């Protein structure tokens, strides 16, 4: 959730608008919500868009975009959710009080602005996206949603691969302490999460704040839903959205772009031309303002691969034409690398010391994938520097044509004598002839009971592996992004029968 603070200066009145007005809105239980609004000048009723601010930010976040949207004919109301900055109450983390507050903001907007009660939308980045999406299930007056860098499954966001996400949760906690008023419930949840206590309680708390839990209500209300995220979102990895999107029966659209959390939308917050915000304009122009934009007939899925031009598909499953299995082979003594490819072989083992990190890694939350989106270059390591005493490395033969990876790669690892708890992290790389390895995707997996194998869905991706490059898998036991459940001194043994499944676009 975004941590950069918005400026405090209000833009001058835009031509054809009322200019900004700061207001207090009474939320649930009489809590005061700080807000501002702007509308088109003149008479008549207009479609309206509500913007709850991002985690750690306030209602000034969307001034630039509110001004643009008001100029396009929308009433825009931005507000600071309870518990943040100068709004009253304590942080509810998209809980029932936040849902009640959103409905109160709808009430206030209809009663106090020239908004058309039949054309109400909600949108936001990160926390604002989550509140807006959940709100579409709680209040049927919300007819369209644009959820940018949001979540659909908060449990997955905290525990994907049954592994606790350390850096992202740490930043959320820090922001809440600096500019928010954490509720006792949030304080307990964060303490339990970081201490690995009361896991069932933490997951129940997360499920109650997940749009996937409210899917039936959202489908019943039939709002038009735009979901847009980054491939490398380290707060809300994209896999959760693809399943949710498939089960939505509303008018819908899914867009995925390079970058980390809220990076794809950042320049738009500053009022600069921005692809994600253009999609928001087109979405609301059609579903709220009734203007022809073509979104209703366009393919429902739009993706910008990490290193290729934008593509469109009728649904998520259409990205993948076929799946190719790469068996993990015996590690060679000469270079400490095994063959990746062919049938899964047997009769070999690879021992990994538990809790020992290598230079292979997912990077730093926000910074690594954020920088790659700006530069167009994936984070990379020099593969010879990956310590073979701490990691398993398997490299495929170099293809003569481009391999178009599209979808969710999956890793299956056979284990021998694994401890009762443990963590492994798998990294998929593009290896060139000089040993430079660009990170395509990765994911952790944790087990909490003794097991003979583990399966992990790597984070969904779209990437063109150049001809002559080697698809390379690295597996180690630690990454600063995550808490691990490895006991010091333990050894994890990966054995034959392990494999990697790669989703491919056939053309």
N, C-alpha and C positions, 0 to 999 in steps of 0.2 A: 504494500500500500504506500502511496506516494509520500515522501518525506520532505520534499523541497517546499518551503513556505511561499505562499503567494504574496505579491506585493500589496501595499495598502492604499495606493493611490487609485482613485476612481477615474476612468476615462471621461473625457468631456462628452457632452451629450451628442449622440450620433444623429445625423440628419434623418428625420422621419421617425424619431422615437421620443418617448417621454423623458429620457434620461433616467439615471438610477435613483432609487429611493430605498433607504435603509429602514427596515421595519423589525418589530418584535412580533413573533407568532406564538400563540399559546399552544404548546404541545400537550400530550397526554398528562393528566395529573397536574396541569397548570404550569408545567415546566416552560420556561421561556426559551424559544429558539431564535437565535440571531439570523437575520435574513436580509436579502435585498431583491428588488424586482425592477424590471424594465419592460416596456411594452411599445408597440407601434403607436405613433401619433395618430390622432383622428378618432373617429367614432366606429362603432361596430364591435362585434365579438371576434376573438382571434384564438387559434389553437395555442395551447400553453405547454411549456416544458418545465419540469421541476428538476433541479439539480441538487441532490444531497452532496456535501463536500467529501473529499477523500479523507482517509485516516490520517490524522495529524494536521490537516488543513482546515480552512474555514470558508465561509460563504463568499469571500473575495476571490476564490480560486478561479471561478468561471467568468470574471468580468469581461474579458476579451471576447469569449465566445457568446456570452449573453448579449453583448452589444451587436455582434454579427447576426445572431438569430432574431433579435428584435427588429433589425433592419430588413430581415426576410419575412417579417409578418407574424412573429411569435411573441406572446407574453412569456417571459422567462423569470422564474422565481428560484433563486439559489438560497440554500440555508445550511447552517452549521448543525449537524446532528447533536443530540444531547450528549453532554459530558465532554465536549470539546470546546476549547477556547472560552468564549464568553456566553455560550449557551448553558442553560441550567441542567441539573440532573447529573447522572454519572453515565459512563459509557455502557451502552447496551449491546454493542457488537451485532447489529442487525437482528436483534431479538424482538420480542413482541412489543416492547415500548417504542422501539424505532419504527415498527410497522404502524402502530397507532399514531405516532408523530407524523408519518408521511401522509396518512389519511387526514390529519388535522391541517396539514399544509395544503392538501387538495381543497378542503373546505374553505380555508382562508383565501386561496387563489380565486375560487369561484365567486366568493362573496365580495372581494375587495379589488379585483382587477377586471379588465375587459376580456376575461378568458371565457371561451366556449366550454361549458361543462361536458359536452359530448366529445371534446377533442383534447384530452389531457394525456401528456406523455411524461415519462420519467427517464432520466439518463444520468450518467456519471462515470467517473474513472475509479477503479479499485473499490473502496468502501462504498462510494456513491453508486457504483455499478451493482454491487451486491444488494444494497438496500432497494434500488430500483427494480431489480429482477424479482426479488422476494415480494416487493410491494405489489407487483402485477398479479400475484396470487392472492394477496390479502385485500386488495381494493379493485373491484372490477371497473371502476371509472378510469383507470389507467389503461389507455387503449394502445399505446406503443411504448417500447422500451429500447434504449440503446445502452448496452452494458459493455463498457470498454475496460479491458484488463480486470474483469471481475471473476467471481468464482461461482460454481454451481454445487460443489461438494466441499465443505470446509474440512471434513474429516480427511479426505484425500489430500487437501492442501497441507494439512498438518502432519499426516502419517502415510504419504504414498509409499508403497512397498513395505508397509508396516514399520517405516523408519521415521523417527522424529526429525523434522526440519529445524535445525538449530539457528542458522543465521537469520532466516526470514522471520521466525517467531521472536528472535531477540530484537530485531529492529522495530517490530510492532510494539513490543513491550516498552522499549525506550521511548518511542513517540508518545505512547499513552502516559508515561510518567512525566514527560517534559511539558506537553501542552494539553493534556487531558485530565479527567478525573475518573480513574478506573473504579468500576463498581466492585463491591466485595466479591461478586461472582466472577468477574474477569480476573481479579487478583488471585482468587483460589485456582481458577483454571490455568493461568499461566504458571503458578507455582507447582501445580500438579503435573502439568505438561513437562516443564523443565526438570522436575524431580522424578519423572517417570512413575508417578503415583496415580491411583484412581483413574486408570485409563478408560474404564467404561463410563465414568462420569464425564471425562473430557470429550469422549466421542459422542455421547448423548447431547452434550452442550453444542458440539459442532453440527450434528445432524439437525437440531432444531433451527439452525441458522443457515441451512443449505437449501437452495432452490430445488435440488433434486428431491428433497423431502416434500416440497410444495408443488411438485410437478402436476399432480391431478388438478389442483386448484388453478394453476396457471393455464393448463389446457382447457379447463372449463370456462375461464374468463376470456380466452382467445385474444390476448393482446398480440400485436405484431412485435416479434423479438429479434433484435440484432445483437449478436455476440461477436466481439472482436478481441483477440488476445495475441500475445507474442509466443513464438515457438519456444523461446528460452525463458518464459516467465518463471522466476525462481520463487515467487509467492504462490501463484496459482497455475501449476503446470497444465498444459492444454488437454491432456488425456481426459480429465473430468468433463470438459465441455463437449467432446465429441460424442460421448454416450448420451449425455443430457440432450444435446441437439437432435440426436436420432430419435429420441422419445417425445420430443415436442411435436404437437399436432397443430400448432398455431402457424400463422404466416411467420416465416423465420429465415434467418440468414446467418452464416458462420464465416468469419474472416480471420485468418491467421497470417501474421507477418513476422519477419525477423525482429529480434529484440527481447529485452527483459521486461519486467513489470512496468507498465505505463510509459515505456520509452516511445512506442509508436505514436502515442497521442501527445507527446510533450510539446512539440513545436506548435501544435494547434492550441494548446492552453495559452500560449503567448500571442495568439491571434494570427499566426503565420499559416500559409497554405499547408494543408495536411491531409493525407489520403484517408486516414481513419475518420477525421471530422467531416470530410466530404461525404463519406458513407453515411454518417449520422444525418447530415443535411438531406441526402437523397431519401433516407428511410423515413424521416419525419415529414418531409415534403409530400411524400406519397400517402403515408398512413395517417397523418394528422391533417395536413393542409389540402390533401386531395389533388395535388399537382402531378402531372405525368413525369416520372423520372426513370421508368424502365425497371425499377427494382423488383416489381411484382412478377415480371416475366424473365428476369435474369436467373442464371443458375444459382442455386441456394448456397453453394460453398465457393468461396474465393480465397485462394492461398497465394502468398508470395514466398516461393522457396528461398532457402538461405542463399542460393547462388544461381538463381534462374529467374526468368520473367514470370509475371503473375499468371496464374491459371484459374480456370473456373470448372466446377463439376456440379452435377445435379444433386449429389448427396455425398456424405463423407466416405462411404464405402467405395465410391467410384474412383477415388484417388489410387487405390491399389488394384493393379490388374492381375498380379500373381505373387506368390510368396516363394522365395528360394531359401532352402535350408543349407546352412554352412556348419558342418560338423567340426568340433574342436579336436585337433589331433595331438599326438605326442610332442612334448617339448624337445626341441633339438638341443644337444649339449653344446654345439658350436656357437650358437648365437642366443640361446635361451628363449627361442621363439618357436611356436607351434604353427602347423598349417591350419588355416581356416578355410574349410571347404570340403565338399563331398559328403559321404555318409558319416554319421557320428561314429568314430572309432572307439575301440575298447582297449583295455590292457595297459593304461597309463595313468599316472597320477601327477598332480601338481600341488605342492604344499605352499600355503600362504600364511605367514605369521600374522596373527590376529591383531588388529588395531594399529598396524604399521602403514603409514601413508607413503605415497610416491608422488612424482611430479605430475602424473595423470590426475586430472581433477575437473570438477564442474565449474571452477572459478569462484569469484566473490559475488555474493548476491547483489543485484542491480548493476554493478560496475562491469563485470566481464561481458555478459551478453548485451548490456547496454552499449558498450563501446563497439562491439562487433556489428551491431545494427547501424551505428553511425559510420564506421569505417568500411563496412562491407566485407570484413575479414573475420573468419571464425577464430576463436581462441585456439592456440596451438602449443605443442610441446615438440621437442626433438626426441624422437622415440628411443634412440640409444640411451638417453638419460633416465628412462623408466627402469628402476631397479628390479631386475628379474628375480632377485632373492625375495622381493616383497610383492611381486605381481605376476600374474599369468598374462602372457602376450601371445596372440594368435593372429597371423596375417594371411590374407587370401592372395591367390595368384592375381596378377594384374590383368584386367580385362582389356580387350582391344577396342571396345566401344563403351560409351557412357552408360553407367548404371543410374537409373532415376529412382532414388529411394522416395517413397511416398506412403506415409502411414506410421504405424507403430511397430518398430522392431521388438522382437521378443527373445529373451535369453533363458535357456534351460540349463541349469548346472547340477550335475550329479555330485553328491558329496559322500565322503567316507568318514565315519567316526566323528561327525560334527558334534560340537558341544551343544548343550541344551539351548543356548542363545548365541546369536552371532549376526554379523552384518557383512555383506559384500556390496561393492559398488562396481558397476559395469560401465565402460566407456567405449563408444563406437567412434573410430577415427577414420579420416581420409589421409592415407600415408603416401607421400610422393617418393620419387626415386632418391632423394637426398636425405631422407629420414625425418622430414618435417611432417608432423601429424596434426591435422586440423580436426577439432572436436565437432562431430556431427550431432551426437546426442548422448545421454547417459541416464542412469537411474540407480538408486540404491534398493536393496532388499534386505529385510531383517526377519529372522525366525526366533520365536520365543519358546518353542518346544523342540525337542530333538527330532531331526528330520534327515531323510536320505537324499533329498533334492530340493531345489528352489526354482521358482519361475518368476521372472520380472519383466514387466512391460516397460521398455525404455520410453522416454518421453517422445511423443509423436514428432515427426519431422518431415521435411521435404528438402531433398538435397540431391544434386547431380554429382556423382562420383566420376571424375574425369577418366577417360581412357588412359591406361598406363599407370593408374594409381591403385593402391591396395586397400581394400576394406580391412580394417584392423580392429580387433577387440582386445581391450585391456581390462583385467579384473583385479582389484585390490580390496583392502579391507577397511579403508578409512577415507573420509573426505571432510574438510572443515565445514561444508555446508550442512552436515548431518550429525546427529548424535549416533554413535554406534553402540551395539550391545555385545561387543567382544570383550572377553576377559583377558587381562594381561597374561602373556605366556602361552595362550592357546594357539593352536594351529588349525587352519581350515584346509581340508584336502579336497580339491576338485578332481574328479575322475572321468574316465572315458564314458561315452554315452551323452556327453554334454553337447549342446548345439546352439546356434543362433539362427533365428528366422528373420529374413529381411523382406519387407513389403516393397514390391517393385511396380513401377509404371511401365507397361510393355512398349510404349513408344515415346 
